[in-house]
Amino acid sequence: MILKAKKLIEMTVEELNVELNSLYTNLFDVKMALHSRKLENISSLRELKKSIARIKTILKQKEANANA
């Protein structure tokens, strides 16, 4: 599930935090599947990490704008 930056920028901080928690849960599940050799799509791990990084970046930007 690749999240686009445009969609994320429009979300509120609370929505972003909920999405971030959801992605962390999915990341845990994907890592467990990887280690138990049940993961078929290895690229999903990379996509999840990128989506988490996008959300964290946008949260930092929103925090910086709020403090400015």
GUZA-823360 format. One record per atom (N, C-alpha, C): residue number from 1; atom name; x negated, y negated, z negated. Coordinates in pm, 1 decimal, padded with zeros to 6 digits. Example, Ala and Ser with C-alpha at 12.3 -4.5 7.8 and 13.67 -1.06 7.14 Angstrom:
2
+-----+----+----------+----------+----------+
!   i ! at !        x !        y !        z !
+-----+----+----------+----------+----------+
!   1 !  N ! -01319.0 !  00569.0 ! -00780.0 !
!   1 ! CA ! -01230.0 !  00450.0 ! -00780.0 !
!   1 !  C ! -01320.0 !  00330.0 ! -00780.0 !
!   2 !  N ! -01285.0 !  00225.0 ! -00708.0 !
!   2 ! CA ! -01367.0 !  00106.0 ! -00714.0 !
!   2 !  C ! -01290.0 ! -00003.0 ! -00787.0 !
+-----+----+----------+----------+----------+
END
This chain:
68
+-----+----+----------+----------+----------+
!   i ! at !        x !        y !        z !
+-----+----+----------+----------+----------+
!   1 !  N ! -00084.2 !  00118.1 !  00000.0 !
!   1 ! CA !  00000.0 !  00000.0 !  00000.0 !
!   1 !  C ! -00088.5 ! -00124.0 !  00000.0 !
!   2 !  N ! -00103.7 ! -00183.8 !  00113.1 !
!   2 ! CA ! -00186.4 ! -00302.8 !  00125.5 !
!   2 !  C ! -00098.7 ! -00425.3 !  00102.9 !
!   3 !  N ! -00139.2 ! -00507.3 !  00010.1 !
!   3 ! CA ! -00064.5 ! -00629.4 ! -00018.9 !
!   3 !  C ! -00130.9 ! -00746.1 !  00053.1 !
!   4 !  N ! -00052.0 ! -00823.0 !  00121.8 !
!   4 ! CA ! -00102.4 ! -00937.9 !  00196.3 !
!   4 !  C ! -00112.2 ! -01059.5 !  00104.9 !
!   5 !  N ! -00212.2 ! -01141.8 !  00129.0 !
!   5 ! CA ! -00237.0 ! -01258.7 !  00045.1 !
!   5 !  C ! -00122.2 ! -01359.0 !  00052.5 !
!   6 !  N ! -00062.2 ! -01376.0 !  00168.0 !
!   6 ! CA !  00048.9 ! -01471.7 !  00181.0 !
!   6 !  C !  00163.7 ! -01435.5 !  00087.4 !
!   7 !  N !  00196.7 ! -01306.8 !  00082.7 !
!   7 ! CA !  00304.8 ! -01261.4 ! -00003.2 !
!   7 !  C !  00267.4 ! -01281.7 ! -00150.8 !
!   8 !  N !  00142.0 ! -01255.5 ! -00183.8 !
!   8 ! CA !  00097.8 ! -01267.0 ! -00322.5 !
!   8 !  C !  00094.5 ! -01411.7 ! -00370.7 !
!   9 !  N !  00058.8 ! -01504.1 ! -00283.6 !
!   9 ! CA !  00051.3 ! -01644.8 ! -00321.8 !
!   9 !  C !  00189.6 ! -01697.2 ! -00358.9 !
!  10 !  N !  00292.3 ! -01645.8 ! -00293.4 !
!  10 ! CA !  00428.8 ! -01690.8 ! -00320.0 !
!  10 !  C !  00484.5 ! -01636.4 ! -00451.6 !
!  11 !  N !  00422.5 ! -01534.7 ! -00506.9 !
!  11 ! CA !  00472.2 ! -01472.5 ! -00629.8 !
!  11 !  C !  00433.0 ! -01555.9 ! -00752.2 !
!  12 !  N !  00511.8 ! -01541.1 ! -00859.5 !
!  12 ! CA !  00478.9 ! -01610.0 ! -00984.2 !
!  12 !  C !  00371.9 ! -01531.0 ! -01059.4 !
!  13 !  N !  00318.1 ! -01591.8 ! -01162.8 !
!  13 ! CA !  00213.7 ! -01527.8 ! -01241.8 !
!  13 !  C !  00268.0 ! -01400.8 ! -01309.1 !
!  14 !  N !  00390.1 ! -01407.6 ! -01357.2 !
!  14 ! CA !  00449.8 ! -01290.8 ! -01423.3 !
!  14 !  C !  00467.6 ! -01175.6 ! -01324.0 !
!  15 !  N !  00512.9 ! -01207.9 ! -01203.6 !
!  15 ! CA !  00530.5 ! -01105.4 ! -01100.7 !
!  15 !  C !  00396.0 ! -01044.6 ! -01061.8 !
!  16 !  N !  00293.9 ! -01128.7 ! -01054.1 !
!  16 ! CA !  00160.7 ! -01079.0 ! -01020.7 !
!  16 !  C !  00108.2 ! -00985.6 ! -01128.3 !
!  17 !  N !  00132.6 ! -01020.0 ! -01253.8 !
!  17 ! CA !  00086.5 ! -00934.3 ! -01363.5 !
!  17 !  C !  00158.1 ! -00799.5 ! -01361.9 !
!  18 !  N !  00286.8 ! -00800.7 ! -01331.5 !
!  18 ! CA !  00361.8 ! -00675.1 ! -01321.8 !
!  18 !  C !  00307.2 ! -00590.0 ! -01207.4 !
!  19 !  N !  00282.2 ! -00653.2 ! -01094.8 !
!  19 ! CA !  00227.7 ! -00582.0 ! -00978.6 !
!  19 !  C !  00088.0 ! -00527.7 ! -01009.2 !
!  20 !  N !  00008.4 ! -00605.2 ! -01080.5 !
!  20 ! CA ! -00126.5 ! -00562.6 ! -01117.1 !
!  20 !  C ! -00121.5 ! -00439.5 ! -01207.5 !
!  21 !  N ! -00032.6 ! -00440.0 ! -01305.0 !
!  21 ! CA ! -00018.7 ! -00322.9 ! -01392.0 !
!  21 !  C !  00026.2 ! -00200.5 ! -01313.6 !
!  22 !  N !  00114.7 ! -00221.4 ! -01219.2 !
!  22 ! CA !  00160.8 ! -00111.7 ! -01134.8 !
!  22 !  C !  00046.2 ! -00054.2 ! -01051.7 !
!  23 !  N ! -00035.6 ! -00141.6 ! -00997.9 !
!  23 ! CA ! -00148.7 ! -00096.3 ! -00916.6 !
!  23 !  C ! -00251.1 ! -00021.6 ! -01000.6 !
!  24 !  N ! -00274.0 ! -00067.0 ! -01123.6 !
!  24 ! CA ! -00366.5 !  00003.9 ! -01211.6 !
!  24 !  C ! -00315.0 !  00144.2 ! -01243.3 !
!  25 !  N ! -00184.5 !  00157.6 ! -01261.1 !
!  25 ! CA ! -00124.8 !  00289.0 ! -01285.0 !
!  25 !  C ! -00142.2 !  00378.5 ! -01162.9 !
!  26 !  N ! -00117.2 !  00321.8 ! -01044.3 !
!  26 ! CA ! -00135.6 !  00397.5 ! -00920.6 !
!  26 !  C ! -00280.8 !  00436.6 ! -00900.7 !
!  27 !  N ! -00372.4 !  00346.0 ! -00935.3 !
!  27 ! CA ! -00514.6 !  00374.2 ! -00921.8 !
!  27 !  C ! -00554.1 !  00491.4 ! -01010.8 !
!  28 !  N ! -00503.0 !  00493.6 ! -01132.4 !
!  28 ! CA ! -00530.9 !  00603.8 ! -01223.5 !
!  28 !  C ! -00481.5 !  00736.1 ! -01164.2 !
!  29 !  N ! -00360.2 !  00734.0 ! -01110.9 !
!  29 ! CA ! -00303.2 !  00855.1 ! -01051.6 !
!  29 !  C ! -00384.8 !  00903.1 ! -00931.6 !
!  30 !  N ! -00428.8 !  00808.4 ! -00849.5 !
!  30 ! CA ! -00508.5 !  00844.4 ! -00731.8 !
!  30 !  C ! -00644.1 !  00900.3 ! -00774.1 !
!  31 !  N ! -00704.7 !  00841.6 ! -00877.0 !
!  31 ! CA ! -00832.8 !  00894.3 ! -00925.6 !
!  31 !  C ! -00817.5 !  01034.8 ! -00981.8 !
!  32 !  N ! -00708.1 !  01059.6 ! -01052.7 !
!  32 ! CA ! -00683.1 !  01194.5 ! -01105.7 !
!  32 !  C ! -00665.0 !  01294.4 ! -00991.7 !
!  33 !  N ! -00592.6 !  01254.4 ! -00888.3 !
!  33 ! CA ! -00573.1 !  01341.4 ! -00772.9 !
!  33 !  C ! -00705.4 !  01366.2 ! -00700.2 !
!  34 !  N ! -00790.2 !  01266.2 ! -00695.0 !
!  34 ! CA ! -00920.6 !  01280.2 ! -00630.3 !
!  34 !  C ! -01006.4 !  01381.5 ! -00704.2 !
!  35 !  N ! -01008.1 !  01371.6 ! -00835.5 !
!  35 ! CA ! -01093.0 !  01460.9 ! -00913.7 !
!  35 !  C ! -01036.9 !  01602.9 ! -00921.8 !
!  36 !  N ! -00908.1 !  01617.6 ! -00902.3 !
!  36 ! CA ! -00849.8 !  01751.7 ! -00901.2 !
!  36 !  C ! -00841.9 !  01807.9 ! -00758.3 !
!  37 !  N ! -00900.0 !  01733.7 ! -00666.1 !
!  37 ! CA ! -00908.1 !  01772.8 ! -00524.2 !
!  37 !  C ! -00771.0 !  01790.5 ! -00459.1 !
!  38 !  N ! -00675.2 !  01710.7 ! -00501.6 !
!  38 ! CA ! -00542.1 !  01714.6 ! -00442.1 !
!  38 !  C ! -00513.1 !  01591.0 ! -00357.4 !
!  39 !  N ! -00608.5 !  01499.7 ! -00349.9 !
!  39 ! CA ! -00588.9 !  01375.8 ! -00275.2 !
!  39 !  C ! -00616.8 !  01400.9 ! -00127.7 !
!  40 !  N ! -00517.8 !  01372.0 ! -00043.8 !
!  40 ! CA ! -00534.4 !  01392.3 !  00099.3 !
!  40 !  C ! -00583.6 !  01267.1 !  00170.0 !
!  41 !  N ! -00539.4 !  01150.2 !  00122.3 !
!  41 ! CA ! -00574.7 !  01023.6 !  00186.0 !
!  41 !  C ! -00673.2 !  00948.3 !  00096.8 !
!  42 !  N ! -00801.0 !  00967.4 !  00120.7 !
!  42 ! CA ! -00903.8 !  00907.4 !  00036.0 !
!  42 !  C ! -00907.3 !  00755.8 !  00052.0 !
!  43 !  N ! -00865.0 !  00705.2 !  00165.6 !
!  43 ! CA ! -00867.9 !  00561.2 !  00188.0 !
!  43 !  C ! -00770.1 !  00486.5 !  00097.1 !
!  44 !  N ! -00673.7 !  00557.1 !  00040.2 !
!  44 ! CA ! -00578.5 !  00491.1 ! -00050.2 !
!  44 !  C ! -00648.6 !  00436.9 ! -00174.1 !
!  45 !  N ! -00755.3 !  00501.2 ! -00216.5 !
!  45 ! CA ! -00833.4 !  00453.3 ! -00330.6 !
!  45 !  C ! -00893.5 !  00316.4 ! -00300.3 !
!  46 !  N ! -00950.1 !  00302.8 ! -00183.0 !
!  46 ! CA ! -01010.5 !  00175.7 ! -00142.3 !
!  46 !  C ! -00905.4 !  00066.0 ! -00127.2 !
!  47 !  N ! -00791.0 !  00101.3 ! -00069.0 !
!  47 ! CA ! -00682.8 !  00003.7 ! -00051.0 !
!  47 !  C ! -00631.4 ! -00047.1 ! -00184.9 !
!  48 !  N ! -00616.9 !  00041.9 ! -00281.2 !
!  48 ! CA ! -00570.5 !  00001.3 ! -00413.9 !
!  48 !  C ! -00669.4 ! -00094.5 ! -00479.4 !
!  49 !  N ! -00797.6 ! -00063.2 ! -00468.5 !
!  49 ! CA ! -00899.4 ! -00149.7 ! -00528.0 !
!  49 !  C ! -00898.7 ! -00288.2 ! -00463.3 !
!  50 !  N ! -00880.4 ! -00293.3 ! -00333.7 !
!  50 ! CA ! -00875.8 ! -00421.7 ! -00263.8 !
!  50 !  C ! -00753.1 ! -00502.7 ! -00304.1 !
!  51 !  N ! -00640.4 ! -00434.9 ! -00318.7 !
!  51 ! CA ! -00517.8 ! -00504.0 ! -00360.0 !
!  51 !  C ! -00531.7 ! -00560.0 ! -00500.7 !
!  52 !  N ! -00595.9 ! -00484.3 ! -00589.6 !
!  52 ! CA ! -00620.3 ! -00531.5 ! -00725.7 !
!  52 !  C ! -00709.9 ! -00654.4 ! -00722.7 !
!  53 !  N ! -00811.9 ! -00650.7 ! -00640.9 !
!  53 ! CA ! -00903.0 ! -00765.1 ! -00630.2 !
!  53 !  C ! -00830.6 ! -00888.4 ! -00575.3 !
!  54 !  N ! -00742.0 ! -00869.4 ! -00477.4 !
!  54 ! CA ! -00665.3 ! -00981.8 ! -00423.1 !
!  54 !  C ! -00579.1 ! -01046.5 ! -00531.1 !
!  55 !  N ! -00511.4 ! -00963.5 ! -00608.7 !
!  55 ! CA ! -00424.0 ! -01017.0 ! -00712.9 !
!  55 !  C ! -00505.4 ! -01091.0 ! -00817.9 !
!  56 !  N ! -00619.3 ! -01035.3 ! -00857.0 !
!  56 ! CA ! -00703.0 ! -01102.0 ! -00957.0 !
!  56 !  C ! -00754.0 ! -01236.1 ! -00905.4 !
!  57 !  N ! -00789.9 ! -01241.5 ! -00778.1 !
!  57 ! CA ! -00837.6 ! -01366.2 ! -00718.5 !
!  57 !  C ! -00727.7 ! -01471.5 ! -00718.8 !
!  58 !  N ! -00608.2 ! -01432.7 ! -00680.3 !
!  58 ! CA ! -00496.4 ! -01528.2 ! -00675.7 !
!  58 !  C ! -00459.4 ! -01574.1 ! -00816.1 !
!  59 !  N ! -00464.9 ! -01483.3 ! -00914.2 !
!  59 ! CA ! -00438.6 ! -01523.1 ! -01053.4 !
!  59 !  C ! -00540.4 ! -01626.5 ! -01100.7 !
!  60 !  N ! -00667.1 ! -01607.4 ! -01065.6 !
!  60 ! CA ! -00771.2 ! -01704.8 ! -01103.2 !
!  60 !  C ! -00745.0 ! -01839.7 ! -01036.7 !
!  61 !  N ! -00704.9 ! -01838.2 ! -00909.9 !
!  61 ! CA ! -00676.7 ! -01962.0 ! -00838.3 !
!  61 !  C ! -00559.3 ! -02034.9 ! -00901.6 !
!  62 !  N ! -00455.7 ! -01962.3 ! -00936.3 !
!  62 ! CA ! -00339.8 ! -02023.3 ! -01000.0 !
!  62 !  C ! -00376.0 ! -02079.8 ! -01137.2 !
!  63 !  N ! -00462.2 ! -02010.3 ! -01209.3 !
!  63 ! CA ! -00507.4 ! -02059.4 ! -01340.2 !
!  63 !  C ! -00589.0 ! -02186.6 ! -01323.9 !
!  64 !  N ! -00675.3 ! -02191.8 ! -01222.6 !
!  64 ! CA ! -00757.1 ! -02309.8 ! -01198.9 !
!  64 !  C ! -00669.6 ! -02428.8 ! -01158.5 !
!  65 !  N ! -00567.0 ! -02403.8 ! -01078.5 !
!  65 ! CA ! -00476.4 ! -02511.8 ! -01037.6 !
!  65 !  C ! -00394.3 ! -02563.0 ! -01154.1 !
!  66 !  N ! -00359.8 ! -02476.3 ! -01245.9 !
!  66 ! CA ! -00282.2 ! -02517.2 ! -01361.9 !
!  66 !  C ! -00365.8 ! -02602.9 ! -01457.3 !
!  67 !  N ! -00494.3 ! -02574.8 ! -01464.3 !
!  67 ! CA ! -00583.4 ! -02649.1 ! -01553.5 !
!  67 !  C ! -00630.4 ! -02780.7 ! -01491.5 !
!  68 !  N ! -00617.5 ! -02794.4 ! -01362.1 !
!  68 ! CA ! -00667.9 ! -02915.0 ! -01293.9 !
!  68 !  C ! -00572.3 ! -03031.2 ! -01307.6 !
+-----+----+----------+----------+----------+
END
